[in-house]
């Protein structure tokens, strides 16, 4: 349907009303003017006839046709009027334009009969004498209260019609001028009315486009002013609502983005509506690409798909653990609940994933630690108990065996004491680090390295292993000297234990960027690659039988790791089986 502008609805209405009013006014005016003009003409003719009547008073004897005819001709010429004097018998006594002798009896003329009755007779008709329409006005001719006849004045209707046409033309031209002025005024008024409406329309479109800051101007018209104020108020309320919704959306987005848990929202058909950054990272999703995809297409893990399908079909909250093996084993605690509105209609599903991989690893580590501690403590205790029972059973009476048994008991006691000391050391380092009671000081590190090498020299000399230290004298780092020395003693002691006689153990230190790297390099049997990730775990042994034979509590490298962490650094290991092993301790440079 074609839409018409308001201005083109109002403007034709103005024109139509103006034309109707003009036609009616023109018709009424023309009719009134015609009637008025004819009346004035009749009155004028009556006056001219009375003028003839005055001249007829001097005619003697009455009636003298020659004198009457002369008067008619003279006055008719002066007034440009046809003047006729008709006797009471109807005979024409004089005429300004025709010979009275040849004129018919006028007793039957309407104007004559009215004038004979004492009235002013008026008649408009065709003149057979002159051959065109004439307007006749007759007045009584009296002398001394005696009716002598009628004096008649006449004008051609052509002259009267010409005058009336001129009047009509002027009225028509005036009407057209009025129509033009009314059209201009109507167009102006229509635009004055539609202009503010167009402004309101443009403002409403701006509001619809989101530009709510620019308010609408208030027109002078009360109705339009109320409409503009209502639209401005609506825009203000919309702006407040949008700002509130935007703020809420930003808050929700910030909350979701800051959550460590993965959050997935699905609609009732199982399409992915939103996923926070943590969830995208857990599931390796691109939020933009996965948006509005069916969850079966968005994710690949069958376990998670099964859990989500279970959540979608269950009216009650669902919980469970989901294991994802994509790019490494991950374990998630999943919680799914159905989203419903106030009427109970299902809107979708919310799934929250909490990564408990580290928690499970810690639980496994704790179990392994408890099992390893139990095993490590039980082994010497079992040996001590067995030899004590043997002694009590009578071996004390055999001096040679008793002495050998007591040496074994002493050795197992030392091993037990070493395990307990290392456990206490490890616990103390962890507690001091948590309480921030390990104080670091910027100083030269060569002294601490030399002390650690000196502690291990005796054991190295016994195996004919050379210890070499390579450290710049001015190398400085943020260290706790006793702890750093203990870590290096553990690393060098391990290197000596696993090196063959005659080999060299090197201790090197150098600065690399903001860190100082201390390396302990040996040329022992090396560590297989599969053991490297767990080498710093407590009681972890690459070769349990050989390690116990060589000695040690199994906590040395765990102590080194925690000392490195307490320094704000880390420890790393690289190894080539059969060639060399390098332990690197990184601490902050000074």
C-alpha positions as CSV (number, residue, x, y, z in Angstrom):
1,X,0.0,0.0,0.0
2,X,1.4,3.4,-1.1
3,X,2.0,5.7,1.8
4,X,1.1,9.4,1.4
5,X,2.8,12.1,3.3
6,X,0.8,14.1,5.8
7,X,1.5,17.4,3.9
8,X,-0.1,15.9,0.8
9,X,-3.1,14.8,2.8
10,X,-3.6,18.2,4.4
11,X,-2.8,20.4,1.3
12,X,-5.6,19.0,-1.0
13,X,-8.1,19.3,1.8
14,X,-7.2,22.9,2.2
15,X,-7.5,23.5,-1.6
16,X,-10.8,21.6,-1.8
17,X,-12.3,23.6,1.1
18,X,-11.0,26.8,-0.4
19,X,-12.5,26.0,-3.9
20,X,-15.8,25.0,-2.4
21,X,-16.0,28.2,-0.3
22,X,-14.8,30.2,-3.3
23,X,-17.4,28.7,-5.7
24,X,-20.1,29.3,-3.1
25,X,-18.9,32.8,-2.3
26,X,-18.4,33.6,-6.0
27,X,-21.9,32.4,-6.9
28,X,-23.5,34.3,-4.0
29,X,-21.4,37.4,-4.7
30,X,-22.1,37.3,-8.4
31,X,-25.8,36.7,-7.9
32,X,-25.9,39.5,-5.3
33,X,-24.0,41.9,-7.5
34,X,-26.2,41.0,-10.5
35,X,-29.3,41.6,-8.5
36,X,-27.9,44.8,-7.1
37,X,-26.7,46.0,-10.5
38,X,-30.0,45.3,-12.2
39,X,-31.8,47.0,-9.4
40,X,-29.5,50.0,-9.6
41,X,-30.0,50.1,-13.4
42,X,-33.7,50.0,-13.0
43,X,-33.6,52.8,-10.4
44,X,-31.4,54.8,-12.8
45,X,-33.8,54.3,-15.7
46,X,-36.7,55.3,-13.4
47,X,-34.9,58.5,-12.6
48,X,-34.3,59.2,-16.2
49,X,-38.0,58.6,-17.0
50,X,-38.9,61.0,-14.2
51,X,-36.6,63.6,-15.7
52,X,-38.6,63.3,-19.0
53,X,-41.7,63.6,-16.9
54,X,-40.5,67.0,-15.6
55,X,-39.8,68.2,-19.2
56,X,-43.2,67.1,-20.2
57,X,-44.8,69.6,-17.8
58,X,-43.9,72.4,-20.3
59,X,-45.7,70.8,-23.2
60,X,-48.8,72.7,-24.3
61,X,-51.3,71.7,-25.4
62,X,-51.2,68.3,-23.8
63,X,-50.5,66.0,-25.4
64,X,-48.6,67.6,-28.3
65,X,-46.9,64.6,-30.1
66,X,-44.3,66.7,-31.9
67,X,-43.1,68.4,-28.7
68,X,-43.1,65.1,-26.8
69,X,-41.1,63.3,-29.5
70,X,-38.6,66.2,-29.6
71,X,-38.1,66.1,-25.9
72,X,-37.6,62.3,-26.0
73,X,-35.0,62.5,-28.8
74,X,-33.2,65.3,-27.1
75,X,-33.0,63.7,-23.7
76,X,-32.4,60.2,-25.1
77,X,-29.4,61.5,-27.0
78,X,-28.1,63.2,-23.8
79,X,-28.5,60.2,-21.6
80,X,-27.8,57.5,-24.2
81,X,-31.1,56.0,-23.3
82,X,-34.2,55.0,-25.3
83,X,-37.0,57.2,-24.0
84,X,-40.6,56.5,-24.9
85,X,-43.8,58.4,-23.9
86,X,-46.9,56.3,-24.1
87,X,-50.3,57.8,-23.8
88,X,-53.0,56.2,-21.6
89,X,-54.5,54.7,-24.6
90,X,-51.4,52.8,-25.4
91,X,-50.4,54.9,-28.3
92,X,-46.8,56.0,-28.5
93,X,-46.5,59.8,-28.4
94,X,-42.8,60.0,-28.6
95,X,-39.7,57.8,-28.9
96,X,-36.0,58.7,-28.9
97,X,-35.0,56.1,-31.5
98,X,-38.1,55.2,-33.6
99,X,-40.9,56.9,-35.4
100,X,-44.0,56.8,-33.0
101,X,-46.3,56.5,-36.0
102,X,-44.9,53.2,-37.0
103,X,-44.8,51.7,-33.5
104,X,-47.5,49.3,-32.2
105,X,-49.9,50.1,-29.4
106,X,-48.1,49.4,-26.1
107,X,-51.1,48.9,-24.0
108,X,-50.3,45.3,-23.5
109,X,-46.7,45.9,-22.3
110,X,-46.2,44.6,-18.7
111,X,-44.3,47.7,-17.6
112,X,-47.1,49.9,-19.1
113,X,-49.8,48.1,-17.2
114,X,-47.8,48.4,-13.9
115,X,-47.1,52.0,-14.4
116,X,-50.8,52.8,-15.1
117,X,-51.5,51.3,-11.8
118,X,-49.3,53.9,-10.1
119,X,-46.3,51.6,-9.7
120,X,-42.8,51.6,-11.3
121,X,-43.0,49.0,-14.0
122,X,-39.9,46.9,-14.8
123,X,-39.6,44.4,-17.6
124,X,-36.8,42.7,-19.5
125,X,-37.7,41.2,-22.9
126,X,-36.9,41.0,-26.5
127,X,-37.7,44.1,-28.5
128,X,-39.1,43.3,-31.9
129,X,-38.6,46.9,-32.9
130,X,-34.9,47.0,-32.2
131,X,-34.2,43.3,-32.5
132,X,-32.5,42.6,-29.2
133,X,-33.2,42.3,-25.5
134,X,-34.0,45.4,-23.6
135,X,-34.7,46.4,-20.0
136,X,-37.8,48.7,-19.7
137,X,-38.6,50.8,-16.7
138,X,-41.9,52.8,-16.8
139,X,-43.2,55.4,-14.4
140,X,-46.6,57.1,-14.4
141,X,-47.0,60.4,-16.2
142,X,-49.4,62.7,-14.2
143,X,-50.4,66.3,-14.4
144,X,-52.7,67.7,-11.8
145,X,-53.5,64.3,-10.4
146,X,-54.6,63.2,-13.9
147,X,-52.9,60.2,-15.4
148,X,-51.8,61.1,-18.9
149,X,-49.9,58.0,-19.7
150,X,-46.4,56.4,-19.0
151,X,-42.8,57.6,-19.5
152,X,-40.6,54.7,-20.3
153,X,-36.8,54.4,-20.2
154,X,-34.9,51.5,-21.7
155,X,-31.4,50.2,-22.1
156,X,-30.1,47.3,-24.2
157,X,-29.3,44.2,-22.2
158,X,-26.1,43.9,-24.1
159,X,-24.7,46.9,-22.1
160,X,-26.0,45.5,-18.9
161,X,-24.7,42.0,-19.7
162,X,-21.3,43.4,-20.6
163,X,-21.2,45.2,-17.3
164,X,-22.2,42.1,-15.4
165,X,-19.6,40.0,-17.4
166,X,-17.0,42.4,-16.4
167,X,-18.1,42.1,-12.8
168,X,-18.0,38.2,-13.1
169,X,-14.6,38.4,-14.6
170,X,-13.3,40.5,-11.7
171,X,-14.9,38.2,-9.2
172,X,-13.4,35.2,-11.0
173,X,-9.9,36.7,-11.1
174,X,-10.3,37.7,-7.5
175,X,-11.4,34.1,-6.7
176,X,-8.4,32.7,-8.5
177,X,-6.1,35.0,-6.6
178,X,-7.7,33.9,-3.4
179,X,-7.3,30.3,-4.4
180,X,-3.7,30.8,-5.1
181,X,-3.2,32.6,-1.8
182,X,-5.1,29.9,0.1
183,X,-3.0,27.2,-1.7
184,X,0.2,28.9,-0.6
185,X,-1.1,29.5,2.9
186,X,-2.4,25.9,3.0
187,X,0.9,24.5,1.9
188,X,2.7,26.7,4.5
189,X,0.3,25.5,7.2
190,X,0.6,21.9,6.1
191,X,4.4,22.1,6.3
192,X,4.2,23.8,9.6
193,X,2.1,20.9,10.9
194,X,4.1,18.1,9.2
195,X,7.6,19.7,9.8
196,X,7.5,19.0,13.6
197,X,6.1,15.6,12.9
198,X,9.0,14.8,10.5
199,X,11.4,16.0,13.2
200,X,9.7,13.6,15.7
201,X,9.9,10.8,13.1
202,X,13.6,11.4,12.6
203,X,14.1,11.5,16.3
204,X,12.2,8.3,16.8
205,X,14.4,6.6,14.1
206,X,17.5,7.9,15.9
207,X,16.2,6.4,19.1
208,X,15.5,3.1,17.3
209,X,19.1,3.2,16.0
210,X,20.5,3.5,19.6
211,X,21.3,7.3,19.6
212,X,19.5,8.1,22.8
213,X,21.6,11.1,23.9
214,X,20.2,13.6,21.4
215,X,16.8,14.7,22.7
216,X,14.0,15.9,20.5
217,X,13.3,19.7,20.3
218,X,9.9,20.6,21.9
219,X,7.5,22.2,19.4
220,X,5.2,25.1,20.3
221,X,2.1,23.1,19.6
222,X,0.7,21.7,22.8
223,X,-0.2,18.2,21.3
224,X,3.2,17.9,19.5
225,X,5.0,19.2,22.6
226,X,3.4,16.4,24.7
227,X,4.3,13.8,22.1
228,X,8.0,15.1,21.9
229,X,8.2,15.1,25.7
230,X,6.8,11.5,25.9
231,X,9.4,10.4,23.3
232,X,12.2,12.1,25.2
233,X,11.0,10.4,28.4
234,X,10.8,7.1,26.6
235,X,14.4,7.6,25.3
236,X,15.6,8.4,28.8
237,X,14.0,5.4,30.3
238,X,15.3,3.2,27.4
239,X,18.8,4.6,28.0
240,X,18.6,3.8,31.7
241,X,17.3,0.3,30.9
242,X,20.0,-0.3,28.3
243,X,22.7,1.0,30.6
244,X,21.4,-1.3,33.4
245,X,21.3,-4.3,31.0
246,X,24.7,-3.5,29.6
247,X,26.1,-3.1,33.1
248,X,24.5,-6.4,34.2
249,X,25.8,-8.1,31.0
250,X,29.3,-6.7,31.7
251,X,29.1,-7.8,35.3
252,X,28.0,-11.3,34.3
253,X,30.6,-11.5,31.6
254,X,33.3,-10.4,34.1
255,X,32.1,-12.9,36.6
256,X,32.1,-15.7,34.0
257,X,35.5,-14.6,32.7
258,X,37.0,-14.6,36.1
259,X,35.6,-17.9,37.1
260,X,38.1,-20.8,37.1
261,X,35.2,-23.2,36.5
262,X,34.0,-23.8,33.0
263,X,30.4,-22.6,32.4
264,X,28.3,-23.8,29.4
265,X,24.8,-22.6,28.7
266,X,22.6,-24.5,26.3
267,X,19.1,-23.9,25.0
268,X,16.2,-26.4,25.2
269,X,17.3,-28.0,21.9
270,X,20.9,-28.5,23.1
271,X,22.5,-25.7,21.1
272,X,25.4,-23.9,22.7
273,X,24.4,-20.4,23.7
274,X,27.5,-19.3,25.6
275,X,30.7,-20.6,27.1
276,X,33.1,-18.7,29.3
277,X,36.8,-18.4,28.7
278,X,37.7,-21.1,31.3
279,X,35.2,-23.5,29.6
280,X,36.5,-22.7,26.2
281,X,40.1,-23.4,27.4
282,X,39.1,-26.7,29.0
283,X,37.2,-28.0,26.0
284,X,39.5,-26.3,23.4
285,X,36.6,-24.4,21.8
286,X,36.4,-21.2,19.9
287,X,33.4,-19.4,21.5
288,X,32.5,-17.5,18.3
289,X,32.7,-20.6,16.1
290,X,30.8,-22.8,18.6
291,X,28.0,-20.3,19.3
292,X,24.6,-21.8,18.4
293,X,26.0,-25.1,17.3
294,X,24.5,-28.3,18.6
295,X,26.5,-29.5,21.6
296,X,27.1,-32.8,19.8
297,X,29.0,-30.9,17.1
298,X,30.7,-28.4,19.4
299,X,32.5,-31.0,21.6
300,X,34.0,-34.4,20.7
301,X,34.4,-36.1,24.1
302,X,31.9,-38.9,24.4
303,X,31.9,-38.8,28.2
304,X,31.0,-35.1,28.4
305,X,28.3,-35.6,25.6
306,X,26.7,-38.4,27.7
307,X,26.7,-36.2,30.8
308,X,25.1,-33.3,28.9
309,X,22.5,-35.5,27.3
310,X,21.7,-36.9,30.8
311,X,21.3,-33.3,32.1
312,X,19.1,-32.3,29.3
313,X,16.7,-35.3,29.9
314,X,16.7,-35.0,33.7
315,X,14.5,-32.5,35.6
316,X,16.7,-32.8,38.6
317,X,20.3,-31.5,39.0
318,X,23.0,-34.0,37.9
319,X,26.5,-34.4,39.2
320,X,29.4,-36.6,38.2
321,X,33.0,-36.8,37.1
322,X,34.0,-36.5,33.5
323,X,37.4,-37.6,32.2
324,X,38.7,-36.0,29.0
325,X,41.8,-37.5,27.4
326,X,42.1,-34.9,24.6
327,X,45.7,-33.6,24.7
328,X,46.4,-35.0,28.1
329,X,44.3,-36.5,30.8
330,X,41.9,-34.1,32.5
331,X,39.4,-34.9,35.2
332,X,36.4,-32.5,35.7
333,X,33.7,-32.4,38.4
334,X,30.6,-31.7,36.4
335,X,27.4,-30.2,37.7
336,X,24.4,-29.8,35.4
337,X,21.0,-28.3,36.1
338,X,17.9,-27.4,34.1
339,X,17.1,-23.7,33.6
340,X,13.4,-23.0,34.0
341,X,11.3,-19.8,34.1
342,X,8.7,-18.9,36.7
343,X,6.1,-21.1,35.0
344,X,8.4,-24.1,35.0
345,X,9.0,-24.1,31.3
346,X,12.4,-25.4,30.4
347,X,14.7,-22.8,28.9
348,X,17.8,-24.8,28.6
349,X,20.6,-26.3,30.6
350,X,23.6,-24.9,32.6
351,X,26.7,-27.1,32.9
352,X,29.5,-26.2,35.3
353,X,32.9,-27.9,35.0
354,X,35.5,-27.8,37.8
355,X,39.0,-29.0,36.9
356,X,40.0,-31.4,39.7
357,X,42.9,-32.9,37.8
358,X,45.4,-31.4,40.2
359,X,43.3,-32.4,43.2
360,X,43.3,-36.0,42.0
361,X,47.0,-35.8,41.3
362,X,47.6,-34.5,44.9
363,X,45.4,-37.2,46.3
364,X,47.4,-39.8,44.3
365,X,50.6,-38.2,45.5
366,X,49.4,-38.2,49.1
367,X,48.5,-41.9,48.8
368,X,51.8,-42.6,47.2
369,X,53.6,-40.6,49.9
370,X,51.8,-42.4,52.7
371,X,52.6,-45.8,51.1
372,X,56.2,-44.8,50.4
373,X,56.7,-43.5,54.0
374,X,55.1,-46.6,55.4
375,X,57.3,-48.8,53.2
376,X,60.5,-46.8,53.9
377,X,59.9,-46.8,57.6
378,X,58.7,-50.3,57.8
379,X,61.9,-51.7,56.1
380,X,64.4,-50.6,58.7
381,X,61.9,-51.2,61.5
382,X,61.3,-54.8,60.3
383,X,65.1,-55.4,60.1
384,X,65.6,-54.0,63.6
385,X,62.8,-56.0,65.0
386,X,64.0,-59.2,63.4
387,X,67.5,-58.9,64.6
388,X,66.4,-57.9,68.1
389,X,64.2,-61.0,68.3
390,X,67.1,-63.1,67.1
391,X,69.3,-61.7,69.8
392,X,66.6,-62.3,72.4
393,X,66.2,-65.8,71.2
394,X,69.9,-66.6,72.2
395,X,72.1,-65.0,69.7
396,X,73.5,-62.8,72.6
397,X,75.4,-65.8,73.8
398,X,77.2,-65.9,70.4
399,X,79.6,-62.9,70.6
400,X,80.5,-62.9,66.9
401,X,76.9,-63.0,65.6
402,X,75.7,-60.7,68.3
403,X,78.2,-58.0,67.3
404,X,77.2,-58.4,63.6
405,X,73.5,-58.2,64.4
406,X,74.1,-55.1,66.5
407,X,76.0,-53.4,63.6
408,X,73.1,-54.1,61.3
409,X,70.6,-52.7,63.9
410,X,72.7,-49.6,64.2
411,X,72.8,-49.2,60.4
412,X,69.1,-49.5,60.1
413,X,68.6,-47.1,62.9
414,X,70.8,-44.5,61.1
415,X,68.8,-45.0,58.0
416,X,65.5,-44.6,60.0
417,X,67.0,-41.4,61.6
418,X,68.0,-40.1,58.2
419,X,64.5,-40.6,56.8
420,X,62.9,-38.8,59.8
421,X,65.5,-36.0,59.6
422,X,64.8,-35.5,55.9
423,X,61.0,-35.5,56.5
424,X,61.4,-32.9,59.2
425,X,63.6,-30.8,57.0
426,X,61.2,-31.0,54.1
427,X,58.3,-30.1,56.4
428,X,60.2,-27.2,57.9
429,X,61.1,-25.8,54.5
430,X,57.4,-26.0,53.4
431,X,56.1,-24.3,56.5
432,X,58.8,-21.6,56.4
433,X,58.0,-20.9,52.8
434,X,54.2,-20.7,53.5
435,X,54.8,-18.3,56.4
436,X,57.4,-16.4,54.4
437,X,60.0,-16.9,57.0
438,X,62.7,-17.8,54.5
439,X,64.7,-14.6,54.1
440,X,66.8,-14.0,51.0
441,X,69.8,-11.7,50.8
442,X,71.7,-10.5,47.8
443,X,75.3,-11.7,48.0
444,X,78.0,-13.6,46.2
445,X,77.2,-17.3,45.8
446,X,80.6,-18.8,45.3
447,X,81.1,-19.3,49.1
448,X,78.0,-21.4,49.4
449,X,79.0,-23.5,46.4
450,X,82.5,-24.1,47.8
451,X,81.0,-25.1,51.2
452,X,78.7,-27.7,49.5
453,X,81.7,-29.1,47.5
454,X,83.8,-29.4,50.6
455,X,81.1,-31.3,52.4
456,X,81.0,-33.9,49.6
457,X,84.8,-34.1,49.0
458,X,85.4,-36.9,51.5
459,X,82.8,-39.2,49.9
460,X,84.0,-38.3,46.4
461,X,87.6,-38.9,47.4
462,X,86.6,-42.4,48.7
463,X,85.3,-43.2,45.2
464,X,88.2,-41.4,43.5
465,X,85.7,-38.9,41.9
466,X,87.0,-35.4,41.2
467,X,84.8,-32.4,42.1
468,X,85.3,-29.3,40.0
469,X,83.8,-25.9,40.7
470,X,83.5,-23.2,38.0
471,X,81.9,-20.0,39.4
472,X,82.8,-16.3,38.8
473,X,84.0,-14.7,42.0
474,X,81.6,-11.7,41.6
475,X,78.5,-13.7,40.7
476,X,75.6,-12.5,43.0
477,X,72.1,-13.8,43.6
478,X,69.3,-13.5,46.1
479,X,69.9,-16.5,48.3
480,X,69.5,-18.1,51.7
481,X,73.1,-19.5,52.1
482,X,72.3,-22.5,54.4
483,X,69.4,-23.7,52.3
484,X,71.3,-23.2,49.0
485,X,74.2,-25.1,50.4
486,X,71.9,-28.0,51.5
487,X,70.3,-28.2,48.0
488,X,73.8,-28.3,46.4
489,X,75.0,-30.9,48.9
490,X,72.0,-33.1,47.9
491,X,72.7,-32.7,44.2
492,X,76.4,-33.2,44.5
493,X,75.9,-36.2,46.8
494,X,73.5,-37.8,44.3
495,X,76.0,-37.2,41.5
496,X,78.8,-38.9,43.5
497,X,76.6,-41.8,44.5
498,X,75.6,-42.6,40.9
499,X,79.0,-41.9,39.3
500,X,81.6,-44.6,38.6
501,X,85.0,-44.3,40.2
502,X,87.4,-42.1,38.4
503,X,84.8,-39.8,36.9
504,X,84.3,-36.1,37.3
505,X,81.4,-34.2,38.9
506,X,81.2,-30.6,37.7
507,X,79.5,-27.7,39.6
508,X,79.0,-24.6,37.3
509,X,77.3,-21.3,37.9
510,X,76.6,-18.4,35.5
511,X,74.2,-15.5,35.1
512,X,71.5,-15.8,32.4
513,X,69.3,-12.7,32.2
514,X,67.5,-12.1,35.5
515,X,68.5,-15.5,36.9
516,X,71.6,-17.3,38.1
517,X,71.8,-20.9,36.9
518,X,73.7,-23.5,39.0
519,X,74.4,-26.8,37.2
520,X,75.6,-30.1,38.7
521,X,76.8,-32.3,35.9
522,X,77.8,-36.0,36.3
523,X,78.6,-38.8,33.9
524,X,76.7,-41.6,35.5
525,X,74.2,-44.0,34.1
526,X,71.6,-41.3,33.4
527,X,67.9,-41.2,33.9
528,X,65.4,-42.8,31.4
529,X,63.1,-40.1,29.9
530,X,59.9,-41.7,31.3
531,X,61.2,-41.1,34.9
532,X,62.1,-37.4,34.4
533,X,58.6,-35.9,35.1
534,X,58.4,-37.6,38.6
535,X,62.1,-37.5,39.6
536,X,61.4,-34.7,42.2
537,X,58.6,-36.5,43.9
538,X,59.1,-37.7,47.5
539,X,60.4,-41.2,47.8
540,X,60.4,-41.7,44.0
541,X,63.2,-43.9,42.9
542,X,64.3,-44.8,39.3
543,X,65.8,-48.1,40.4
544,X,64.5,-48.9,43.9
545,X,66.8,-51.8,44.5
546,X,70.0,-49.9,43.5
547,X,68.9,-46.8,45.4
548,X,68.5,-48.6,48.7
549,X,71.8,-50.4,48.2
550,X,73.5,-47.1,47.6
551,X,71.7,-45.5,50.5
552,X,69.6,-42.4,51.0
553,X,66.1,-41.5,52.2
554,X,64.5,-40.9,48.8
555,X,63.7,-37.3,49.8
556,X,66.9,-35.5,48.6
557,X,65.6,-34.2,45.3
558,X,62.2,-33.3,46.8
559,X,64.1,-31.1,49.3
560,X,66.1,-29.5,46.4
561,X,62.8,-28.7,44.6
562,X,61.2,-27.0,47.7
563,X,64.4,-25.0,48.4
564,X,64.4,-23.8,44.8
565,X,60.7,-22.8,45.1
566,X,61.5,-21.0,48.4
567,X,64.1,-18.9,46.5
568,X,61.5,-18.0,43.9
569,X,63.2,-20.2,41.3
570,X,62.9,-23.7,40.1
571,X,64.9,-26.9,39.5
572,X,65.2,-28.8,36.2
573,X,66.9,-31.9,34.9
574,X,68.1,-33.2,31.6
575,X,69.6,-36.6,31.1
576,X,71.1,-38.7,28.3
577,X,71.2,-42.3,29.5
578,X,74.7,-43.7,29.5
579,X,76.3,-40.3,29.0
580,X,75.4,-37.5,31.5
581,X,72.8,-36.0,33.8
582,X,72.5,-32.3,34.4
583,X,70.5,-30.8,37.4
584,X,69.9,-27.1,37.0
585,X,69.0,-24.9,39.9
586,X,67.7,-21.4,39.0
587,X,67.6,-18.6,41.5
588,X,66.9,-14.8,41.1
589,X,70.0,-12.8,40.3
590,X,71.0,-9.8,42.4
